[in-house]
């Protein structure tokens, strides 16, 4: 079953056409790596699939339903409950502790009608934090952490709701080789456990090669090649 489908998607910023009539689909539970040079349009595609941006023309479907028909509240709920974002920049809130940052998606979901069975327990989060080597950082603040530590916190926050889709834009870009290996392994392990669709954007062949059992797609000049 297609969980996300793009139909003839184009995106323009002024006169610059970043995506050029691109069509693709992503199956529930499968893993994908999208490769391409800087400026090929891969990050723009990821943002559009996650509902953070809108196409200039074409359609993006979530389980066969066009996003463009959704109001802001419904779109926000989808991003909170079903899509986990891992960007190269961590986007942690500086005035919140690491603990508060990690549990923020759960706090937002619990104020609505979220399915509590998908929300990770404190025990599960602490176990993953230990694997990531950040279990001792919960009472600190983002400004007190290194870039690599902040990115590992970002990963834990992104998976805390057991998302159905994980969208990752250069997820190991700020990590050394040791921590890159840990993050890659945990992304694989948890995506399989959740039966999540994993979509990883990278310009690096070395990073792409670490995502085994993934379908590889290549972008150039706003389309797949």
Backbone bond lengths (Angstrom), bond angles and torsions (degrees), N, CA, C in turn:
res aa  C-N    CA-C-N  psi(-1)  N-CA   C-N-CA  omega(-1)  CA-C   N-CA-C  phi
1 X - - - 1.454 - - 1.521 110.02 -
2 X 1.334 117.60 133.86 1.452 121.71 176.21 1.525 109.32 -74.53
3 X 1.329 116.85 124.53 1.456 118.47 174.49 1.525 110.01 -92.83
4 X 1.351 117.35 -34.88 1.459 122.45 173.59 1.521 108.43 -130.05
5 X 1.323 115.57 134.57 1.458 120.79 177.60 1.521 109.33 -137.64
6 X 1.323 115.66 132.68 1.460 121.87 176.18 1.527 108.39 -109.24
7 X 1.319 115.29 130.93 1.466 120.92 -178.91 1.527 110.10 -122.09
8 X 1.329 115.07 107.98 1.466 121.89 174.62 1.532 111.31 52.36
9 X 1.329 116.01 48.06 1.466 121.88 -175.05 1.527 110.73 -82.06
10 X 1.324 114.87 126.65 1.460 121.89 173.77 1.525 108.79 -123.27
11 X 1.327 116.09 150.28 1.463 121.10 176.85 1.519 109.30 -141.83
12 X 1.336 114.82 125.60 1.458 120.91 177.33 1.519 110.02 -119.85
13 X 1.324 115.78 140.39 1.452 122.66 168.75 1.529 105.79 -116.56
14 X 1.326 115.63 101.07 1.461 119.25 -172.25 1.516 109.57 67.12
15 X 1.318 116.31 -122.11 1.470 120.56 178.93 1.526 112.35 -95.85
16 X 1.321 116.75 -1.82 1.474 120.49 -177.81 1.528 109.77 -89.81
17 X 1.322 116.52 121.07 1.460 121.73 179.04 1.529 108.68 -94.51
18 X 1.334 116.46 108.15 1.463 121.33 -175.40 1.526 111.12 -86.24
19 X 1.339 117.26 -41.70 1.466 122.14 174.70 1.525 108.61 -116.83
20 X 1.326 115.99 138.80 1.461 120.53 -170.26 1.527 111.13 -124.58
21 X 1.327 116.69 82.28 1.456 120.77 175.22 1.515 113.38 60.28
22 X 1.306 115.92 45.71 1.466 121.98 -173.39 1.532 111.07 -84.57
23 X 1.331 116.94 135.59 1.465 122.20 176.75 1.523 109.24 -129.18
24 X 1.332 116.32 135.95 1.465 121.20 179.46 1.521 108.22 -166.18
25 X 1.326 116.14 164.59 1.463 119.46 174.72 1.520 109.77 -143.57
26 X 1.326 114.73 154.52 1.459 121.78 -176.17 1.522 108.97 -129.71
27 X 1.326 115.42 127.34 1.459 121.85 -174.12 1.528 111.15 -86.95
28 X 1.319 115.44 145.67 1.466 120.83 176.91 1.527 110.35 -59.18
29 X 1.330 116.03 127.92 1.456 121.53 174.78 1.513 115.65 85.83
30 X 1.336 118.96 -4.71 1.462 120.60 -179.74 1.527 110.49 -96.35
31 X 1.329 115.08 162.88 1.461 121.40 -175.75 1.529 110.02 -116.36
32 X 1.340 114.97 140.00 1.459 121.13 -175.59 1.524 109.93 -136.56
33 X 1.337 115.49 145.03 1.459 121.81 170.83 1.523 106.83 -122.02
34 X 1.338 116.05 125.18 1.460 121.47 176.77 1.520 107.95 -107.37
35 X 1.328 115.83 117.14 1.452 121.85 -177.42 1.524 110.13 -108.69
36 X 1.314 114.63 156.13 1.456 119.97 177.02 1.506 110.02 167.44
37 X 1.318 115.88 156.77 1.461 120.79 178.85 1.522 110.19 -69.82
38 X 1.322 116.09 163.78 1.455 121.07 174.51 1.526 109.31 -57.11
39 X 1.333 116.47 132.55 1.467 120.63 -178.97 1.511 114.69 89.93
40 X 1.339 117.52 2.45 1.472 119.73 -178.40 1.525 112.33 -78.36
41 X 1.342 117.98 -13.99 1.467 121.14 177.91 1.510 114.21 105.25
42 X 1.331 117.49 1.33 1.469 119.53 -173.27 1.532 112.52 -67.53
43 X 1.322 118.75 -39.54 1.467 120.37 178.85 1.528 111.00 -69.65
44 X 1.322 116.95 -37.77 1.467 120.45 176.19 1.518 110.48 -60.14
45 X 1.315 117.04 -42.90 1.463 121.16 177.41 1.523 110.78 -60.51
46 X 1.332 116.85 -43.65 1.466 121.17 -179.68 1.530 110.74 -61.43
47 X 1.325 116.90 -43.82 1.471 120.91 -179.88 1.530 110.62 -63.21
48 X 1.317 116.40 -39.91 1.473 119.96 179.82 1.517 110.52 -68.26
49 X 1.333 118.11 -41.44 1.463 120.52 179.07 1.524 111.49 -64.15
50 X 1.344 116.64 -31.22 1.458 120.57 179.66 1.513 114.02 -86.27
51 X 1.339 116.95 2.04 1.459 119.87 178.87 1.512 113.88 75.50
52 X 1.330 117.91 15.98 1.463 121.50 177.96 1.522 111.58 -89.26
53 X 1.322 116.61 -12.19 1.458 123.19 176.75 1.527 107.10 -147.03
54 X 1.310 116.77 165.73 1.462 121.45 -178.12 1.522 109.95 -119.85
55 X 1.322 118.06 144.77 1.470 119.42 176.40 1.522 110.85 -70.98
56 X 1.305 116.22 152.21 1.465 120.86 173.15 1.511 110.05 -69.88
57 X 1.324 115.66 -37.79 1.463 121.42 174.35 1.518 108.71 -150.91
58 X 1.333 116.57 164.35 1.456 121.45 -176.55 1.518 110.99 93.73
59 X 1.328 115.72 -177.77 1.459 121.38 -175.90 1.526 111.35 -129.00
60 X 1.331 115.54 146.50 1.459 122.11 168.26 1.519 107.01 -121.09
61 X 1.324 117.10 123.57 1.459 122.64 -174.60 1.523 110.71 -110.77
62 X 1.326 115.38 136.08 1.462 122.11 169.55 1.527 106.45 -108.01
63 X 1.322 116.44 112.07 1.468 121.48 -176.65 1.539 110.33 48.19
64 X 1.324 114.22 50.92 1.474 123.96 174.57 1.526 114.62 72.19
65 X 1.334 118.36 9.62 1.459 120.44 178.41 1.526 109.53 -116.29
66 X 1.327 116.17 128.98 1.458 122.43 -176.46 1.525 110.65 -68.96
67 X 1.346 115.71 125.78 1.467 121.24 176.68 1.527 112.72 -54.48
68 X 1.329 116.48 -34.68 1.466 119.66 -171.72 1.523 112.70 -63.73
69 X 1.335 116.75 -15.09 1.461 120.62 178.28 1.527 112.40 -86.47
70 X 1.337 117.81 -2.44 1.462 121.07 -173.76 1.519 110.90 -95.24
71 X 1.335 115.85 145.17 1.463 119.39 174.25 1.532 109.60 -82.12
72 X 1.343 116.11 172.78 1.464 120.59 -175.34 1.529 112.40 -61.43
73 X 1.329 116.57 -37.13 1.466 120.15 -177.72 1.523 111.07 -66.03
74 X 1.321 116.50 -43.85 1.463 119.59 -179.73 1.528 110.88 -66.82
75 X 1.327 117.01 -38.10 1.456 120.91 179.10 1.523 110.44 -66.74
76 X 1.333 116.59 -39.73 1.469 120.38 178.97 1.527 110.77 -64.13
77 X 1.327 117.33 -39.57 1.466 120.66 178.14 1.525 111.34 -64.02
78 X 1.332 116.96 -39.48 1.464 120.31 178.14 1.521 110.42 -61.55
79 X 1.332 116.59 -46.47 1.467 120.03 -178.81 1.525 111.24 -65.65
80 X 1.319 116.91 -35.10 1.469 120.41 -179.34 1.521 111.98 -71.33
81 X 1.327 117.07 -41.85 1.466 120.71 -167.52 1.523 114.95 -101.61
82 X 1.320 116.89 -28.58 1.463 119.34 -170.21 1.521 114.91 -118.62
83 X 1.329 117.71 -13.63 1.464 120.26 -177.38 1.526 108.94 -124.86
84 X 1.326 116.06 124.93 1.461 121.34 174.04 1.515 109.18 -103.58
85 X 1.334 116.88 128.91 1.458 122.21 -178.90 1.525 110.13 -107.25
86 X 1.325 115.93 130.41 1.461 120.92 173.28 1.524 106.54 -128.61
87 X 1.339 115.46 105.86 1.451 120.86 -178.47 1.528 109.71 -102.92
88 X 1.337 115.02 165.33 1.466 118.88 177.91 1.526 110.14 -63.66
89 X 1.336 116.94 -35.38 1.458 120.86 172.30 1.515 107.82 -93.63
90 X 1.324 117.38 138.55 1.468 121.53 -166.44 1.527 114.96 -77.05
91 X 1.322 119.03 -28.29 1.476 123.01 -179.11 1.539 112.77 55.63
92 X 1.310 117.75 35.75 1.465 120.40 173.38 1.529 108.86 -77.55
93 X 1.325 116.65 146.96 1.460 120.88 179.94 1.526 109.57 -81.79
94 X 1.332 118.25 118.37 1.471 120.72 -170.94 1.523 114.76 -67.04
95 X 1.343 117.74 -23.47 1.467 119.91 -178.23 1.522 112.57 -87.69
96 X 1.326 117.27 -2.86 1.462 121.83 178.43 1.518 110.19 -106.63
97 X 1.325 116.47 147.14 1.460 120.23 175.03 1.527 109.20 -68.15
98 X 1.313 116.03 167.82 1.467 120.55 177.23 1.522 110.24 -60.22
99 X 1.309 117.53 -41.75 1.463 121.39 177.85 1.536 110.45 -58.51
100 X 1.331 116.29 -46.57 1.467 120.68 -178.88 1.526 111.29 -65.16
101 X 1.332 116.94 -38.22 1.459 120.52 177.07 1.525 111.56 -62.76
102 X 1.325 116.26 -44.59 1.464 120.75 -177.58 1.522 111.27 -63.99
103 X 1.334 116.28 -41.48 1.464 119.87 -175.11 1.530 113.65 -90.02
104 X 1.337 117.43 1.05 1.467 119.99 -177.89 1.535 113.00 -59.65
105 X 1.344 120.23 -46.68 1.475 118.64 178.43 1.529 112.84 -58.37
106 X 1.339 116.58 -37.68 1.472 119.66 178.46 1.520 111.09 -67.21
107 X 1.338 115.88 -39.79 1.464 119.61 179.72 1.523 110.33 -63.09
108 X 1.326 116.99 -41.28 1.464 120.97 178.14 1.523 110.38 -64.70
109 X 1.329 116.50 -43.83 1.471 120.72 -178.28 1.516 111.70 -65.40
110 X 1.317 117.25 -39.61 1.466 120.83 -177.21 1.522 112.65 -67.41
111 X 1.342 117.25 -17.70 1.458 120.27 177.45 1.527 111.72 -80.14
112 X 1.324 116.35 -7.60 1.458 121.22 179.02 1.508 111.44 -116.41
113 X 1.337 115.93 -140.57 1.461 120.56 -176.31 1.527 111.23 -116.66
114 X 1.330 116.35 40.33 1.464 120.92 -176.54 1.521 111.76 -66.30
115 X 1.332 115.15 153.30 1.456 122.20 175.68 1.529 108.09 -77.64
116 X 1.328 116.94 105.14 1.463 121.30 -173.80 1.528 112.66 -64.92
117 X 1.329 117.92 -19.27 1.466 120.13 -178.63 1.530 111.81 -68.24
118 X 1.335 117.99 -19.37 1.464 121.41 -179.72 1.526 111.97 -90.30
119 X 1.328 116.85 -13.02 1.456 119.80 -176.17 1.526 110.01 -80.82
120 X 1.321 117.04 129.07 1.465 121.01 179.99 1.523 110.88 -65.70
121 X 1.323 115.54 142.38 1.456 120.16 175.55 1.525 109.85 -77.00
122 X 1.332 116.45 163.32 1.461 121.11 177.65 1.529 110.39 -59.84
123 X 1.323 116.71 -36.93 1.470 120.70 -179.82 1.524 110.72 -64.18
124 X 1.335 116.60 -42.53 1.466 120.16 179.25 1.526 110.93 -65.32
125 X 1.325 116.92 -42.90 1.466 120.65 -179.96 1.518 110.94 -63.41
126 X 1.324 117.14 -41.16 1.459 120.56 -179.98 1.528 111.35 -66.90
127 X 1.340 116.83 -35.02 1.467 120.46 178.51 1.532 110.84 -66.26
128 X 1.331 116.84 -41.34 1.465 120.19 178.65 1.524 110.19 -70.39
129 X 1.338 116.99 -37.83 1.464 120.52 176.96 1.531 110.44 -58.36
130 X 1.331 116.10 -38.03 1.471 119.82 179.03 1.527 110.48 -65.90
131 X 1.339 116.94 -42.03 1.471 120.28 177.26 1.525 110.96 -60.82
132 X 1.344 115.65 -36.95 1.458 120.71 -178.76 1.524 112.93 -81.86
133 X 1.331 116.40 -8.26 1.453 120.34 179.43 1.520 114.03 73.88
134 X 1.338 116.91 28.88 1.470 120.08 -178.63 1.528 111.67 -122.78
135 X 1.331 117.32 14.91 1.469 120.14 -175.23 1.532 112.61 -65.65
136 X 1.326 117.18 -22.25 1.469 120.44 -178.22 1.532 112.51 -91.84
137 X 1.325 117.34 3.43 1.463 120.90 -172.64 1.522 113.93 -102.73
138 X 1.329 118.19 0.39 1.460 121.20 -169.42 1.527 114.16 -60.33
139 X 1.332 117.60 -29.15 1.460 119.84 -177.24 1.529 112.85 -96.09
140 X 1.305 116.60 6.33 1.460 120.56 176.47 1.533 110.34 -92.35
141 X 1.331 114.73 179.73 1.463 121.35 178.86 1.524 109.39 -118.45
142 X 1.343 117.79 156.59 1.473 120.12 -175.52 1.523 114.58 -52.54
143 X 1.333 117.94 -36.47 1.467 120.27 -179.00 1.522 112.83 -67.55
144 X 1.319 117.64 -14.93 1.460 121.88 -179.99 1.526 112.33 -92.12
145 X 1.327 117.35 -1.83 1.464 122.10 -176.15 1.528 111.03 -107.21
146 X 1.317 115.79 155.24 1.465 121.05 172.78 1.526 109.53 -74.16
147 X 1.319 116.61 167.25 1.458 120.62 177.96 1.518 112.14 -59.51
148 X 1.328 116.91 -40.75 1.460 120.66 179.41 1.514 112.51 -66.32
149 X 1.329 116.12 -38.79 1.470 120.16 177.78 1.525 110.85 -65.77
150 X 1.327 116.43 -42.25 1.466 119.74 179.02 1.528 111.33 -62.60
151 X 1.330 116.83 -37.77 1.464 119.44 -179.93 1.529 111.43 -68.00
152 X 1.332 117.01 -35.37 1.468 119.55 177.71 1.530 110.77 -70.43
153 X 1.329 117.31 -33.85 1.468 120.34 173.01 1.525 109.59 -64.37
154 X 1.316 116.48 -42.32 1.463 122.15 177.63 1.529 110.96 -56.54
155 X 1.323 116.66 -42.77 1.465 121.02 178.37 1.523 110.95 -61.53
156 X 1.317 116.62 -46.87 1.459 120.21 -178.44 1.533 111.00 -63.10
157 X 1.315 116.76 -41.96 1.467 120.04 177.33 1.528 110.73 -61.35
158 X 1.325 117.04 -40.59 1.465 121.61 -176.31 1.519 112.55 -65.59
159 X 1.326 117.35 -31.18 1.470 119.41 -176.24 1.520 113.12 -98.55
160 X 1.341 117.15 0.20 1.463 120.28 -172.81 1.527 114.02 -65.91
161 X 1.336 117.07 -16.07 1.463 121.30 179.21 1.534 112.45 -103.91
162 X 1.344 116.17 8.95 1.465 120.86 -174.12 1.540 110.40 49.66
163 X 1.322 116.91 61.58 1.464 120.21 -175.00 1.521 112.51 -63.98
164 X 1.303 115.60 151.92 1.465 121.07 177.76 1.523 111.10 -79.95
165 X 1.339 116.53 -21.93 1.465 122.18 177.12 1.524 108.29 -134.36
166 X 1.329 116.27 133.51 1.464 122.12 173.84 1.522 108.21 -113.80
167 X 1.330 116.38 116.21 1.463 122.33 179.11 1.523 108.14 -104.95
168 X 1.326 116.65 117.33 1.463 121.60 -171.75 1.529 110.31 -123.45
169 X 1.321 116.00 117.07 1.464 121.32 179.85 1.527 108.90 -105.84
170 X 1.330 116.62 103.79 1.473 122.78 -176.78 1.532 110.45 48.98
171 X 1.338 118.60 58.06 1.467 121.35 -171.59 1.521 114.69 -65.52
172 X 1.331 117.50 -19.17 1.471 119.65 179.79 1.527 111.32 -111.02
173 X 1.321 116.70 14.52 1.467 120.61 -174.25 1.508 114.70 -60.47
174 X 1.339 117.92 -30.19 1.470 121.04 -177.65 1.526 112.88 -106.03
175 X 1.333 117.09 15.94 1.465 120.37 -174.38 1.521 111.31 -111.99
176 X 1.342 115.59 151.00 1.456 119.45 172.71 1.528 108.86 -76.25
177 X 1.327 116.82 174.19 1.465 120.80 -172.38 1.527 111.73 -62.96
178 X 1.347 117.11 -37.44 1.467 120.28 -179.21 1.525 110.77 -64.42
179 X 1.335 116.70 -49.60 1.463 119.90 -178.82 1.527 112.61 -72.64
180 X 1.330 116.98 -28.77 1.468 120.15 174.39 1.526 110.31 -60.32
181 X 1.327 115.65 -41.85 1.456 120.51 -179.86 1.527 110.34 -65.08
182 X 1.336 117.59 -41.90 1.464 121.17 179.51 1.526 110.38 -63.24
183 X 1.338 116.61 -47.21 1.472 120.73 -178.21 1.521 110.47 -63.54
184 X 1.325 117.44 -43.05 1.458 120.86 179.16 1.523 111.07 -60.50
185 X 1.326 116.19 -45.77 1.469 120.39 -178.99 1.528 111.39 -63.04
186 X 1.334 116.80 -42.53 1.464 120.07 -178.90 1.520 111.19 -69.27
187 X 1.337 117.62 -38.48 1.465 120.31 175.41 1.527 110.75 -57.87
188 X 1.324 116.16 -47.37 1.470 120.82 177.57 1.526 111.06 -59.12
189 X 1.317 114.82 -52.67 1.468 121.23 -174.28 1.529 111.26 -58.35
190 X 1.327 116.36 -47.80 1.461 119.74 -176.00 1.519 112.07 -75.41
191 X 1.323 117.91 -35.31 1.461 119.76 176.52 1.527 110.64 -61.53
192 X 1.329 116.71 -40.47 1.468 119.49 176.04 1.523 111.12 -66.86
193 X 1.333 116.68 -41.64 1.461 120.69 -179.09 1.527 111.15 -62.59
194 X 1.346 116.75 -42.85 1.462 120.99 -178.14 1.522 112.67 -81.01
195 X 1.367 115.67 -10.50 1.469 120.91 -170.17 1.530 109.54 58.87
196 X 1.334 114.36 39.02 1.462 120.88 -177.75 1.519 110.87 -87.25
197 X 1.325 115.66 150.90 1.453 121.95 169.91 1.523 107.65 -80.53
198 X 1.331 116.59 121.73 1.463 122.12 -178.00 1.525 108.62 -108.67
199 X 1.341 116.22 121.95 1.461 121.17 179.13 1.523 107.57 -124.75
200 X 1.324 115.83 115.12 1.464 122.19 -175.05 1.524 108.93 -114.56
201 X 1.334 115.59 127.43 1.461 122.75 176.10 1.523 108.81 -99.29
202 X 1.320 117.63 131.16 1.463 120.06 176.59 1.524 110.14 -156.97
203 X 1.323 115.71 151.52 1.469 120.55 172.41 1.525 110.01 -98.90
204 X 1.349 116.40 -5.22 1.459 121.60 -171.58 1.534 112.06 -98.70
205 X 1.307 116.08 124.91 1.460 121.02 175.20 1.528 110.60 -65.76
206 X 1.329 116.29 -35.73 1.466 120.54 179.51 1.524 110.84 -62.58
207 X 1.336 117.27 -44.84 1.464 121.11 178.36 1.520 110.27 -66.42
208 X 1.318 117.26 -44.48 1.470 121.14 -179.20 1.524 111.18 -57.89
209 X 1.335 116.27 -38.09 1.464 120.70 -177.26 1.521 112.53 -67.00
210 X 1.350 117.59 -20.88 1.464 119.66 -179.64 1.533 112.16 -78.99
211 X 1.325 117.08 -16.23 1.459 120.13 -179.98 1.525 108.93 -92.31
212 X 1.319 115.16 84.59 1.449 121.86 -177.89 1.530 109.87 -71.93
213 X 1.309 116.52 159.88 1.464 123.09 178.19 1.534 111.50 58.22
214 X 1.330 116.16 31.82 1.457 121.02 179.13 1.517 110.01 -115.38
215 X 1.325 116.03 146.16 1.461 121.64 171.71 1.517 108.13 -80.54
216 X 1.326 116.73 131.00 1.461 120.28 -179.03 1.525 110.44 -101.53
217 X 1.329 115.59 133.10 1.453 123.00 175.83 1.526 107.93 -123.38
218 X 1.323 116.63 142.20 1.457 120.87 -177.73 1.521 110.02 -119.31
219 X 1.354 115.63 131.66 1.452 120.69 179.34 1.521 110.69 -112.48
220 X 1.334 114.09 144.82 1.463 121.36 174.55 1.519 107.71 -151.12
221 X 1.318 116.18 127.28 1.470 121.89 175.86 1.522 112.66 53.42
222 X 1.332 116.43 43.59 1.458 120.29 171.66 1.506 117.54 82.98
223 X 1.337 116.62 12.23 1.456 118.84 177.85 1.524 109.30 -151.06
224 X 1.318 116.76 169.75 1.467 120.66 178.04 1.525 110.13 -85.01
225 X 1.320 115.29 144.89 1.461 121.00 177.69 1.520 109.35 -125.31
